[in-house]
Amino acid sequence: MMQFVMGVLVGILVTVSAALWADSGRAPVCPAGAGCPIVNWDEARDRYEHLRDEFGLGGRR
């Protein structure tokens, strides 16, 4: 069971790092089509901050 959990966590980290690496040289906002980022990192940051605040992990209220 622990191997499964570790595999899931490593898979998530590898997926996010690959998307971040692929998006590192692209423009943050562009019209739909080639060259657009894979992930909307602004939206991802906003959702992360919302979850962090909901669970009280951010230290600020």
TORKOL-4160 file (C-alpha; in steps of 0.2 Angstrom, whole numbers, padded with zeros to 4 digits, m for minus):
61
<pt num="1" X="0000" Y="0000" Z="0000"/>
<pt num="2" X="0014" Y="0012" Z="0004"/>
<pt num="3" X="0022" Y="0009" Z="m0013"/>
<pt num="4" X="0006" Y="0013" Z="m0021"/>
<pt num="5" X="0004" Y="0030" Z="m0011"/>
<pt num="6" X="0023" Y="0034" Z="m0015"/>
<pt num="7" X="0020" Y="0030" Z="m0033"/>
<pt num="8" X="0005" Y="0042" Z="m0034"/>
<pt num="9" X="0015" Y="0056" Z="m0026"/>
<pt num="10" X="0030" Y="0053" Z="m0037"/>
<pt num="11" X="0018" Y="0053" Z="m0052"/>
<pt num="12" X="0010" Y="0069" Z="m0048"/>
<pt num="13" X="0027" Y="0078" Z="m0045"/>
<pt num="14" X="0034" Y="0071" Z="m0061"/>
<pt num="15" X="0018" Y="0077" Z="m0071"/>
<pt num="16" X="0019" Y="0094" Z="m0063"/>
<pt num="17" X="0037" Y="0096" Z="m0066"/>
<pt num="18" X="0036" Y="0091" Z="m0084"/>
<pt num="19" X="0022" Y="0104" Z="m0087"/>
<pt num="20" X="0032" Y="0117" Z="m0078"/>
<pt num="21" X="0047" Y="0113" Z="m0088"/>
<pt num="22" X="0037" Y="0113" Z="m0105"/>
<pt num="23" X="0029" Y="0130" Z="m0101"/>
<pt num="24" X="0045" Y="0139" Z="m0095"/>
<pt num="25" X="0048" Y="0146" Z="m0112"/>
<pt num="26" X="0031" Y="0151" Z="m0117"/>
<pt num="27" X="0021" Y="0167" Z="m0116"/>
<pt num="28" X="0009" Y="0167" Z="m0101"/>
<pt num="29" X="m0006" Y="0173" Z="m0111"/>
<pt num="30" X="m0009" Y="0169" Z="m0129"/>
<pt num="31" X="m0023" Y="0166" Z="m0141"/>
<pt num="32" X="m0028" Y="0148" Z="m0143"/>
<pt num="33" X="m0016" Y="0138" Z="m0154"/>
<pt num="34" X="0002" Y="0132" Z="m0154"/>
<pt num="35" X="0014" Y="0140" Z="m0142"/>
<pt num="36" X="0001" Y="0142" Z="m0128"/>
<pt num="37" X="0006" Y="0135" Z="m0110"/>
<pt num="38" X="m0001" Y="0118" Z="m0105"/>
<pt num="39" X="m0006" Y="0124" Z="m0088"/>
<pt num="40" X="m0014" Y="0141" Z="m0083"/>
<pt num="41" X="m0001" Y="0144" Z="m0069"/>
<pt num="42" X="m0011" Y="0159" Z="m0062"/>
<pt num="43" X="m0026" Y="0149" Z="m0060"/>
<pt num="44" X="m0016" Y="0135" Z="m0052"/>
<pt num="45" X="m0008" Y="0147" Z="m0039"/>
<pt num="46" X="m0025" Y="0155" Z="m0035"/>
<pt num="47" X="m0033" Y="0137" Z="m0032"/>
<pt num="48" X="m0018" Y="0132" Z="m0021"/>
<pt num="49" X="m0019" Y="0148" Z="m0011"/>
<pt num="50" X="m0037" Y="0145" Z="m0008"/>
<pt num="51" X="m0035" Y="0127" Z="m0002"/>
<pt num="52" X="m0020" Y="0133" Z="0009"/>
<pt num="53" X="m0031" Y="0146" Z="0017"/>
<pt num="54" X="m0046" Y="0134" Z="0019"/>
<pt num="55" X="m0035" Y="0121" Z="0028"/>
<pt num="56" X="m0026" Y="0135" Z="0038"/>
<pt num="57" X="m0008" Y="0130" Z="0032"/>
<pt num="58" X="m0004" Y="0147" Z="0026"/>
<pt num="59" X="m0001" Y="0155" Z="0043"/>
<pt num="60" X="m0011" Y="0171" Z="0037"/>
<pt num="61" X="m0029" Y="0175" Z="0039"/>
